[in-house]
């Protein structure tokens, strides 16, 4: 189950429509036309994916309409039900604080995250534009340093199919188990790299207790 999230007008519905191949979501140049979640089941290379096009998220308390506030609450609820989240960012605009807020919703919910920079077909290109934009994303969304970034055009379909491969990759990471011996070797190496621990701190060992998302307990 993949939740498609992003700022109103970022192109979430256009992206889903391209993946589905039919107009399941209302697409309009007016931001905020998706008021509720729209589910789509997609068969791709013998597998079934379920996408949820959530309402465009705005920070709670920053809108006047009760319907808009309800859309925010419902979008976050659907996001929490998802396994993965595709965070759609408008590549034609600068990265906004609200993008970080939306990414934070997915991160705090423990979802796997893919960052899709949309409208890349209309961005003026240079030899370094992609690297520069990715650097800005990493600077403003530091808590999502683990999330892969892809540059797409939902309108033309440019690199949209790459999302399926990234979904597989983040799901593999989401369900990965790491042996206790490997974890404790890692803990030892980190401690040595930092010059050891303070004398009043004793870390005994670390174990992984579950997956999706991977969760660890450190005994001290």
C-alpha positions in Angstrom: 0.0 0.0 0.0 1.6 3.2 -1.2 0.4 6.7 -0.1 1.1 9.5 -2.6 1.6 12.7 -0.5 2.7 16.2 -1.2 1.8 19.9 -1.3 -1.4 20.8 -3.1 -0.6 21.4 -6.8 2.6 19.3 -6.8 1.1 16.9 -9.3 0.2 13.9 -7.2 -3.1 13.2 -9.0 -1.4 13.6 -12.4 1.2 11.1 -11.3 -1.4 8.5 -10.2 -3.3 9.0 -13.4 -0.2 8.2 -15.4 0.5 5.1 -13.4 -3.1 3.9 -13.7 -3.6 5.0 -17.3 -7.0 6.5 -16.6 -8.4 9.6 -14.9 -9.2 8.3 -11.4 -8.3 11.6 -9.7 -9.5 15.1 -10.6 -6.7 17.0 -12.2 -6.8 20.8 -12.3 -4.4 23.7 -12.3 -6.1 24.9 -9.1 -4.3 23.5 -6.1 -6.3 21.5 -3.6 -8.8 19.8 -6.0 -8.3 16.4 -4.4 -10.5 16.6 -1.2 -10.4 12.9 -0.2 -8.2 9.9 -0.8 -8.6 8.0 -4.1 -7.6 4.3 -4.2 -6.2 2.6 -7.3 -5.2 -1.0 -7.8 -2.5 -1.4 -10.4 -1.1 -4.6 -11.9 2.5 -4.2 -13.0 4.7 -7.1 -14.2 2.5 -9.7 -12.5 2.3 -7.9 -9.2 -0.5 -5.8 -7.7 0.2 -2.3 -6.1 -2.4 -0.3 -4.3 -1.9 3.5 -4.4 -3.7 6.1 -2.4 -3.8 9.6 -3.8 -4.3 11.6 -0.6 -5.6 15.1 -0.4 -3.0 17.8 -0.7 -1.6 18.3 2.7 -1.3 21.7 4.4 -0.1 22.3 7.9 -3.0 22.1 10.4 -4.0 25.5 11.7 -2.8 27.3 8.6 -6.1 27.0 6.7 -9.5 28.6 7.2 -11.8 26.1 5.7 -13.1 23.2 7.9 -13.2 21.0 4.8 -9.5 21.7 4.2 -8.6 20.9 7.8 -10.5 17.6 7.5 -8.6 16.8 4.3 -5.3 17.2 6.3 -6.5 14.8 9.0 -7.8 12.2 6.6 -4.6 12.4 4.5 -2.5 11.8 7.5 -4.7 8.9 8.6 -4.4 7.2 5.2 -0.6 7.8 5.3 -0.4 6.0 8.6 -2.2 3.0 7.0 0.3 2.8 4.1 3.5 0.8 4.0 5.3 3.3 1.8 5.0 7.0 0.9 5.9 8.8 -2.3 6.6 12.4 -1.4 5.9 14.5 -4.5 7.8 17.8 -4.6 7.2 20.5 -7.2 10.5 20.7 -9.0 9.5 24.0 -10.6 9.3 25.6 -7.2 11.9 26.0 -4.5 11.7 23.5 -1.6 9.3 24.8 1.0 9.1 24.3 4.7 5.8 22.6 4.1 7.6 19.9 2.0 9.6 19.1 5.1 6.5 19.1 7.2 4.8 16.6 4.9 7.9 14.5 4.8 7.9 14.6 8.6 4.4 13.1 8.7 5.6 10.1 6.7 8.9 9.8 8.7 7.1 10.0 12.1 4.6 7.4 11.0 7.4 5.0 10.3 6.7 4.7 6.5 9.3 4.0 3.9 9.8 7.2 1.8 10.6 7.9 -1.9 11.1 11.5 -2.9 9.8 12.2 -6.4 10.7 15.6 -7.8 7.9 16.3 -10.3 7.6 18.7 -13.3 11.3 18.1 -14.2 10.4 18.4 -17.8 9.7 22.2 -17.4 12.8 23.0 -15.3 15.5 24.9 -17.1 18.4 22.4 -17.4 22.1 22.9 -16.7 25.0 20.5 -16.2 24.6 20.6 -12.4 20.9 21.4 -11.9 20.0 17.8 -10.8 22.9 17.6 -8.3 22.2 21.1 -6.9 18.5 20.4 -6.4 19.2 17.0 -4.7 21.7 18.8 -2.4 19.0 21.3 -1.4 16.6 18.5 -0.6 19.2 16.8 1.6 19.9 20.0 3.4 16.2 20.8 4.1 15.0 17.2 4.7 18.0 15.9 6.7 15.8 13.4 8.5 15.0 11.7 5.2 18.6 11.1 4.3 17.8 7.4 3.7 15.1 8.2 1.2 16.0 7.7 -2.5 15.3 10.7 -4.8 14.1 10.5 -8.4 13.3 13.3 -10.9 10.2 12.7 -12.9 7.5 14.3 -15.1 4.0 13.0 -14.2 2.7 14.8 -17.2 5.0 13.2 -19.8 5.7 10.0 -17.9 9.4 10.6 -17.8 11.0 8.1 -15.4 7.6 7.4 -13.7 8.1 3.6 -14.2 11.3 3.9 -12.1 9.1 4.3 -9.1 8.2 0.6 -9.1 11.8 -0.4 -8.7 12.3 2.1 -5.9 9.2 0.8 -4.2 10.8 -2.7 -4.2 14.1 -1.3 -2.9 12.6 0.6 0.0 10.3 -2.4 0.9 13.4 -4.7 1.0 15.1 -2.3 3.4 11.9 -1.9 5.4 11.7 -5.7 6.0 15.5 -6.4 6.4 16.7 -8.3 9.4 20.2 -7.8 10.7 21.9 -10.4 12.9 22.7 -9.6 16.5 26.4 -10.4 15.9 26.6 -8.0 13.0 24.8 -5.3 14.9 27.1 -5.5 17.9 30.2 -5.4 15.7 28.8 -2.2 14.2 28.2 -0.8 17.6 31.8 -1.6 18.6 33.2 0.0 15.4 31.1 3.2 16.0 32.3 3.4 19.6 36.0 3.1 18.6 35.6 5.6 15.7 34.3 8.1 18.2 37.1 7.5 20.7 35.1 5.3 23.0 32.2 6.2 25.3 32.2 8.3 28.5 33.2 6.2 31.5 29.7 6.4 33.0 28.1 5.1 29.9 28.0 1.3 29.4 26.3 -0.1 26.3 26.0 -3.9 26.6 24.5 -5.0 23.3 21.9 -4.2 20.6 19.2 -6.4 19.1 16.6 -5.9 16.3 13.2 -6.6 17.7 11.0 -6.2 14.6 10.8 -5.0 11.0 8.5 -2.7 9.0 10.1 -0.4 10.1 13.3 -2.0 11.5 13.3 -1.4 15.2 16.3 -1.8 17.5 16.8 -1.9 21.3 20.0 -1.0 22.9 20.7 -2.4 26.4 22.7 -0.1 28.6 
